[in-house]
Amino acid sequence: MTNRIAIVLALLIVALLAADAYLFDWANALFLAKKLTGLIEWMAFWR
């Protein structure tokens, strides 16, 4: 991955988080965080 691609991806993630905070009061980020926590626990179970 080049530096340019990494910077574009980072800016895209920051922009999506900012839009989520402004428009949806962190609802989508919270949902994804809960799902990620569940996935990590599920993966730890199978380890």
VENTA-V201388 format. One record per backbone hydrogen bond with DSSP energy under -0.5 kcal/mol. CO is the residue of the C=O (numbers start at 0). NH is the residue of the N-H. E is the energy in kcal/mol with one decimal. If there is no record, write none. Layout:
co;nh;e
CO;NH;E
CO;NH;E
//
This chain:
co;nh;e
1;5;-2.1
2;6;-2.4
3;7;-2.2
4;8;-2.5
5;9;-2.3
6;10;-2.5
7;11;-2.2
8;12;-2.3
9;13;-2.4
10;14;-2.4
11;15;-2.3
12;16;-2.4
13;17;-2.4
14;18;-2.4
15;19;-2.3
16;20;-2.4
17;21;-2.3
18;22;-3.0
18;23;-0.5
19;23;-1.7
19;25;-1.3
20;24;-0.6
23;26;-1.5
25;29;-2.2
26;30;-2.1
27;31;-2.5
28;32;-2.2
29;33;-2.2
30;34;-2.2
31;35;-2.5
32;36;-2.1
33;37;-2.1
34;38;-2.3
35;39;-2.4
36;40;-2.3
37;41;-2.3
38;42;-2.5
39;43;-2.2
40;44;-1.6
41;45;-1.5
42;46;-0.6
//
